[in-house]
């Protein structure tokens, strides 16, 4: 089964559903570990800081992931939260390819629907370029 799983989360509705699947899959093996990755996009971090006045972009990300972290703790799986900076698609792919994951899980759509329509979705970029199998959850 999948022992080393990368879960790319952004706090969106699709991301939360992807989390449910990740924890379900991870419970199938007592040796599974899930890395929950949140990518702070420098292009959008200014907006994030303005929307969350008094907090930096990583703190805003921690708030978005709070519910996911709660679910991970309740599931009893071994997990770690990782914050990275960069363009989400390439950053997720780069991290995944360098760390040899058995599976990458992410939601089909994130928080920025306009960008998905114009530039192509993060999930599409990850599925196209990642060396590991990718599970995209709707």
C-alpha positions as CSV (number, residue, x, y, z in Angstrom):
1,X,0.0,0.0,0.0
2,X,1.0,3.7,0.1
3,X,3.5,4.3,2.9
4,X,4.7,7.8,2.0
5,X,1.8,10.2,0.9
6,X,2.0,13.8,-0.1
7,X,-1.2,15.7,0.5
8,X,-1.3,19.2,-1.1
9,X,-3.8,21.3,0.9
10,X,-5.0,24.8,0.5
11,X,-8.1,24.8,2.8
12,X,-10.6,24.8,-0.1
13,X,-13.6,22.6,-0.2
14,X,-12.0,20.2,-2.7
15,X,-8.9,20.1,-0.6
16,X,-10.9,19.1,2.5
17,X,-12.5,16.2,0.6
18,X,-9.0,15.2,-0.6
19,X,-8.0,15.1,3.0
20,X,-10.7,12.7,3.9
21,X,-9.4,10.3,1.2
22,X,-5.8,10.8,2.3
23,X,-6.6,9.8,5.9
24,X,-8.7,6.9,4.7
25,X,-5.9,5.6,2.5
26,X,-3.3,6.1,5.2
27,X,-5.2,4.1,7.7
28,X,-5.0,1.0,5.4
29,X,-1.3,0.7,6.4
30,X,0.0,1.0,9.9
31,X,3.3,2.3,8.4
32,X,1.8,5.2,6.4
33,X,3.1,8.7,6.8
34,X,1.4,11.8,5.3
35,X,3.2,15.0,4.6
36,X,0.6,17.9,4.4
37,X,2.1,20.6,2.2
38,X,0.9,24.1,1.9
39,X,2.5,26.4,-0.7
40,X,2.6,30.1,0.0
41,X,2.4,31.8,-3.4
42,X,4.5,35.1,-3.2
43,X,2.3,36.5,-6.0
44,X,-0.8,36.2,-3.8
45,X,0.7,36.4,-0.3
46,X,0.3,40.2,-0.2
47,X,-3.5,39.7,-0.7
48,X,-3.5,37.0,1.9
49,X,-1.7,39.2,4.4
50,X,-4.1,42.1,3.7
51,X,-7.1,39.8,4.2
52,X,-5.6,38.5,7.4
53,X,-4.2,41.7,8.8
54,X,-1.5,41.3,11.5
55,X,-0.5,37.8,10.3
56,X,2.1,36.7,7.8
57,X,1.2,34.4,4.9
58,X,2.3,31.3,6.7
59,X,0.2,32.1,9.7
60,X,-2.8,32.5,7.4
61,X,-2.0,29.1,5.9
62,X,-1.9,27.6,9.4
63,X,-5.4,28.9,10.0
64,X,-6.6,27.4,6.7
65,X,-5.0,24.1,7.6
66,X,-6.3,24.0,11.2
67,X,-9.3,21.8,10.4
68,X,-7.2,19.5,8.3
69,X,-4.6,19.1,11.1
70,X,-7.5,18.3,13.5
71,X,-8.7,15.6,11.2
72,X,-5.1,14.2,10.9
73,X,-4.7,14.0,14.6
74,X,-8.1,12.3,15.0
75,X,-7.2,9.8,12.3
76,X,-4.2,8.6,14.4
77,X,-1.9,8.7,11.3
78,X,1.7,9.9,11.4
79,X,1.8,13.3,9.7
80,X,3.9,16.4,9.2
81,X,2.9,19.9,8.0
82,X,5.3,21.5,5.5
83,X,5.1,25.1,4.4
84,X,6.9,26.1,1.1
85,X,7.1,29.3,-0.9
86,X,6.6,29.5,-4.7
87,X,4.2,28.9,-7.5
88,X,2.0,26.1,-6.2
89,X,2.0,23.7,-9.2
90,X,5.8,23.6,-9.8
91,X,6.6,23.8,-6.1
92,X,4.5,20.8,-5.3
93,X,6.0,18.8,-8.3
94,X,9.5,19.8,-7.3
95,X,9.0,18.7,-3.7
96,X,7.3,15.5,-4.6
97,X,9.9,14.5,-7.2
98,X,12.8,15.2,-4.8
99,X,11.2,13.2,-1.9
100,X,10.0,10.1,-3.7
101,X,6.4,9.8,-2.6
102,X,4.3,6.7,-3.2
103,X,1.2,8.9,-3.9
104,X,0.3,12.6,-4.3
105,X,-3.3,13.6,-3.3
106,X,-4.9,17.0,-4.0
107,X,-8.2,18.6,-4.7
108,X,-9.4,19.2,-8.2
109,X,-9.9,22.9,-7.6
110,X,-8.3,25.3,-5.2
111,X,-9.3,28.7,-3.8
112,X,-8.4,30.7,-6.9
113,X,-10.9,29.7,-9.6
114,X,-10.0,32.6,-11.9
115,X,-6.4,31.6,-12.1
116,X,-7.4,28.0,-12.8
117,X,-9.5,29.1,-15.9
118,X,-6.7,31.4,-17.2
119,X,-3.5,29.5,-16.4
120,X,-4.6,25.9,-15.9
121,X,-5.2,24.3,-12.6
122,X,-2.6,23.3,-10.1
123,X,-3.9,19.8,-10.1
124,X,-3.5,19.5,-13.8
125,X,0.1,20.8,-13.6
126,X,0.9,18.3,-10.8
127,X,-0.7,15.3,-12.6
128,X,1.3,16.2,-15.8
129,X,4.7,16.6,-14.2
130,X,4.9,14.5,-11.1
131,X,6.8,11.3,-11.1
132,X,4.5,9.7,-8.5
133,X,0.9,8.6,-9.0
134,X,-1.5,11.4,-8.5
135,X,-5.0,11.2,-7.0
136,X,-7.2,14.2,-7.8
137,X,-10.3,14.4,-5.6
138,X,-13.5,16.3,-6.8
